[in-house]
Amino acid sequence: MPNSQEMDLAMCRNKATLIADFYRSLSTQDIDRIWPLYTYLYNNEYLNCLTRKNYHNLFVYTIRSRACQKNLHRLNALVDDMRQRGYSLRLSEYNSLINWVGGKTVPHKHPHHLIDALQLFDEMQQPYRIDENTGEKIEKDVVQPNITTFNSLIHIAAQLLDLRTAQKLYHDMISRNLQPDQFTYSTLLHAMGKMGDVDGIDRMLDDVQSNGLNNFMNTTVIWNVVMTGYACNGVKDRAYDMFEQMLDSRKKKRKRPSKKAAPAVDAEGFRIYINLMIHDDKRNEAISALYSMKSIGVQPIITIYNTLFSSFMSQTPSFGLREIDEFENGHDNPERQENLDTLEKLYQHMKDIQVKPNSETMYTLVSAFLDLGDTKSALEVFVYLSTTNKIENDTEKSNIKSSSIANLAKDRLLRIKMNNQPSKIEPNPELLERLNSILTKSNV
């Protein structure tokens, strides 16, 4: 039986091996590989072997990973362990944590996300923290928020349409002599637009101009946000006028544009304009605008096509087999045939300039063909989009497998890049049900 000295030596060897394994996993920068070993260190009370730099690296690798609840729990556990070791959070860590607890891991934010984020905002500015076990005050470093901190909080509040809190944070930022940036203004203006506060949009634009920041606001992003706010709240003339000014700037392609000139229109500006045209029953003009984009150097985006495809969808019940047969035999009315020709040209245009479709494309385009009575084209589009999607996914996986990357960290970055690509095309359940119904009837 081994004596106590031999047992201590074996434990030291095991500890050294475990620490070495942990550092090897840390070099991969993959939190899923690192976390089991970190947990083992925690369970065996070996965390005192880790440095402040180790914790910072763990924190960074976690926030670079997929935004999910599991990684949020890991972040919170890391923060608790850091506090136990007496390590205060840095400004960058607070900013990342605010973003994560503020709802980054969920598709829709809830009030508690803003409450949790504001609690961190207060905590970072306190000279002490309360020990959860003893209730005692423990001194810590005071961390002053920066513009990133305020932008994250304003964004969270704006997504919850809590405009009052968002504006309060904005004024708090100003009082600290922190200059709001483009993100700050675009977030606030977007929230005002969603709330229907056109007067608020105008007041903010006036305030910015009076403070000498008009040039700072004279960007395409800001103009798109304001144009959206006007378009969604019945101020269409102003939205149309803004688009025309931006279009004029793009066409002139000034080498030295005037400071007072509007910014050049981009694809998002066209999307807003085309969407407004569709709502005003000006589909032909909207389609003409799409076709003109390439000539002025603007590449269309898929959301524009989805909007146009959806304009061909009918609000009435789908056609029966008799109407479909009549259409295929050439007995349909001229208007429907014209719409079908236009839809086919739009679809071909999308393919010709290689705009990548998404799930919404499948739903709107297939549904439009069905509503126009062309079942054959609808099924062909459905099969084409489904097949194209599978080929692209298989190609991406093959590229990763065949890649000769020795470093695990680089391999992980490659996988992250693939995961950040647009999600695969998934058929809408409503569309699947409709197609199944048609195929079932046709086989009767």
N, C-alpha and C positions, 0 to 999 in steps of 0.2 A: 504494500500500500504506500503510495507516494506521501512524503512528508509535506509539511506546510510550505517549506521553502521551494520545493519542486512545483507545488501547486501555484505559488505566486509567480514563479518563473514562466509557467505555462500560460497563466492569465496575461502576463505582460506580452508574451509572444502573440497571443490571440488578439490582444488590444492593438499591438503594432500592425498586425496583418489587417485588422479591420480598418484602422485609420488609413493604411496604404490603399486599401480597396476603395475607401470613400474618396480619397483624393484622385484616384484614377477615374472614378465615375464623375467627379466634379469637372474633369477636363473635357468630358463629352458635352457639357452644357445642356444636357437633356434631363430635365427635372424628373421625368418618369423613371430614368435609370438611377438618378441620385437619391430619390426620396426613400426607397426601401432601406438603403444603408444609413441614411440620416435617421430614420426611425429606429434602427437597431442601435445606433449611437445613443439616441435619447433613452431607449429602454434600459440600456446598460450604464447610464449616467456618465457617458463619455463626452458630452457636449462641451465640457470645460477645455477640451483639446482644440476647439475651433476658435479661430480669430475673428475679429470684427470684419476683416476683409472676406473671410469665408462666408459669413452671414450676408454680406452685401452681394456676393456672387450668387448665393442661393436665391436671394430676393430677385435679382435681375433675371436669372434663368427662369424663375417662376412667372414673372410678368411678361416674359417673351414667349411663353408657351400659350397654348390655347386658352381662351377666356371661358372657363367653365367653373362650376361650383366647387369641384374637387380642388382646382388650383387656388381658388379663393380661400378654401379651408387651409390649404398649405401656407398661403401668405399669412393668414391670421395666426397660425401655429408658429411660424417663424418670428412674427412680431412679438408674440408672447414669450418665446424663448429668448429673444434678444433683450427684452425687458428684464427677464430673470437674471441675465448676465450683466445688466446695468448698461447696455448699449442703447443710446438714444437714436431715434430715427433721424435721418438726414432729410433735407428739403425734397430732394428727388424721390426719396422713398415715400414720404408723406404724399406727394403729388400722385404717385402711382397707386398708392393704397386708396386715396380718395376716389380715383377713377374706377378702381375695381369694386370697392364697397358701394359706390354710387350706381351700380347696376350694369357694369360692363359685361357681366356673365349671363345676363338674361335678355331676351328679346324686347321686353317692355318694362320700363322702370315703374316703381311703386313709391308711394310717399316715404316708406321707411328707408329707401335708398338715399334720399336727400337728407333725412334725419341723421343717418349713420355718417354720411359724408361731412355734414356740418359739425358733428360731434368731433370728428378728427380735426377739422379746421380749428375748433376751439382748443382742442388738446395740444396741438402743435405750438400754440402761442402761450400756453401756460408754463410757468417756471417750475412746476412740479406735476407729479402724477399721483393718483391714489392707488396704493397697493390693494389688489383685490382680496388678498387673504387677511391682512391686518387692518386695512382701512387707513393706514398711515400715509402722510404726504412724503413723497420721495422727490428730491430735487432732480431736475433734468434741464437740458439745454432748451432755451426758447428759440423756436424756429419761426422766422417771419415769412409769411406767404408771399409768393411772387405772382406774376401775371398768369403763369400756368395754373397755379392753385385756383385763382379766381375764375379763369376760363373753364376749368373742369366743373366747378360748383355752379357757375351760370348755365353751363350746358345741361347739367342734371336738372336744375330748376326749370329751364326752358322746355325740356322734354316732358316734364310733368305739367307744363302750362302754368307753373307757379310764377307768373310774371312779376308779382310783387317781391318775392324773394330774389329773383334774378336782378331786378332793378336796384334792390337794396345792396346786393353784392357789388353791382356796378358802381354805385355811389361810394361804397366803402373803398373800392379800388382807387377811385379818383382822389378820395381824401388822403390816401397814403402816397400820393404822387406817383402812382403806377399808371403808365400810359396804356389805355386799352388798344388792342390791335385789331386786325381785320376779322379774326375769329370772334372776338368779343362782340363787335358790332353786328356781324352777320348772324350770330346766334340770337341776339336780342331782337333784331329786326325780323328774323324768321318767326320767333315766338309771337311777336306782335301781329304778324300777318296771320298766323294760325288762330289767334284770339280775335281777329277782325278789328284790331285797333289801328286803323289807318291814320287817325290823328296822332297816335303815339309814334308811328313811323315818321310822319312829317316833322313832329317835334324833335325827334332824335336827329334827323337830317339837318334841321335848323341849328340845333345845338352844336353839332359837329362843325358846321360851316362857320358859326359865330366864334368857335374856338380855333379857327384857322386850320382845321384838319380836313378841309374839303378834298384836297388832292389825295390825302391818305384814303379817303372813302371812294375815290374815283377809280374803282377797280371792277373788273367783270363780275367777280364773285358777289360784291355788294350790290351791284346793279341787278343781278339775277334774283337776289333775295328780295329786293324792293319791288322788282317787276312781278314776282310771284305774289307778294302781298297785295299789290294793286289788282292783279288779275283775279285773285280768289275772293276779293271783297267788292266787286262791282265797279272798280275804277278802271275800266278797260281802256279808255282813251289814253290814260297816262301810261298804261302798260304797253300799248301799241306804239306810243310815241318814243318810249325808252328803247324798245327794240329797233325802231327805225334809226334812231341815233347811233346805236351800237353797230347796226348793219352798215351804216354810212361810214363809220370809222374803219370797219374791216375792209370795205371796198376801196377806200382811198389809200389804204396802206401807207400812211404818212411815215416818212423816215424820221421826222421830228414833229410828232403830234403836239398840238397845242395843249396846254395844261387844262384848258376848259373843255376840250373835246371829250366825248364819251369814250369809254373803253371799247375795244373791239369785241364783237359778239363771238361767243363760243358755242359748242354743241348744246350745252345746257340752256343757253339763251334761246336757241332754236326750239328746244323741247318745250320750254315755257310758252313760247309764241305759237307753236303748232298746236299745243294743247288748248290754248285760248281760242284759236281759229276753229278747232273742232267743236268746242262748246258753242261757238257762234254760228254753227252750221255753214262753215266756209271750208269744207273738206278739200275741194279742188285747189283753192289757194294754199292750203296747208301742204298739200302734196307737191305743189309747185315750189314751195319754200324748201322742202326736203331735197328735191332734185337740184336746186340751185346751190346747195351747201358746198359740194365738192369744187365747184367753179371758183369759189372764193376762199378755198383752202381750209374748210371746216369738215372734219370727218363725222358723219352721223353716228349716233349711239342707238343701241337697241331699244331703249325706252321710247324713242320717237316712232319707230316702226310698230311697237306694241300699241301705242296710242292710236295710230292710223288703222291698224288691223282691227282694233276693238270698235272703231267707228262703223265697220261693216257688219257687226254683230246685231242681230235682230232682238228686239224686246218681246216679240211675239213667240208663241210656241213653235218648236221645230217642225219642218215640213214632214208630211207623211210620205209613204212610198209612192203613192200615185203622183204627187207633185214632183217628186224627184225624177220619176220615170219620164214625166212630161218634159222636164227641163233637159234631161239628157237626150231626148228626141227632138230638141230644138223648138219646143212650143212655149218657151218661157217669154215673159215680156221683155222689151228692149232695155228698160232701166236696170233690171236685174242682170242681164247679160253685160251691160256696160260696167256695172259695179264689179262683176266677176273679172272682167278684163283688167280693170284698174287694180284690183286686188292681186291678180297674178303678176302684173308689172311691178307692183311694190315688192312682192315676195322675191321676184327675180333680181330687182335692184339691190335688195338686202344681200343676196348671195353674191352678186357681181362685185360689190365693193367689200365683201368679206366681213360683214358685221356679225359677230358671234351671237347666236340666239340664246335665250334662256327659257325657263319653264313658263314664264308669262307669254313668251312668243308662241309656244306650242298651244297654249290654251286659246289665245286670241285668234291666231291664224286658222287653226283647225275649226274652231267654232264659227269663224266668219265664213269659211267655205261651206260648212254645214248649213248655216243660216241662209246662204245663197243657193242652196240646193245641190251643190256639187259634192256629192259624197265621195266620188272617186278621188278628186283632188285632195279632199280632207284626209282620206286614209293614206294617200301617197305622202303628204306632208308629215303626218303623224309618224309613219315608218321612217321617213328620211331623217327627221329630227332625232328620233330615238336611236337610229343606227349611227348617225354622225356623232352623237353624244358618246356612244359606247366606244367607237373607234378612237376618239380623242382621249378618253379616260384610259384605255388600254395602252395607247402610245405614251402617255405621261408615266404610267407605271413601268413600262418597258424601259423608258429613258432612265428612270431612277435605278432599276435593277442592273442595267448595263453600265452604269456610271462607275468609273474606277476611282472612287474617292476614298482615300485611306483614312482621313481624319473623320472621326465620328461627329465632331461638331459641324463640319461642312456638310456631311450627309444630312444632319438634322435640319440645317438651314435650307437645304434643297427640298426636304419634305414640307417644311413650313411654307415655302414659296408655292408649292403645288397646292397645299391646303388653302392658300389665300386666293387661288383662282376662283372665278365665278362657279357657283355650285352647279352640279350636274342637272340636266334637264329632267324634271319629274312631271309626269302627266297629272293634271288636275283630276281629283276623284270624280267631280261632276262631269268632266269631259270623258273619262273612261266609261262611266255609266251610260253616257249618251251614245258613245261608239258601240258599246256592247249591245245596247238596245237596237240600234240600226242593223248591226250584223245579224242579230238573232232574228229580226223580222225578215231580213232579206233571204235567210235560209229556210223560212217557213214555206 
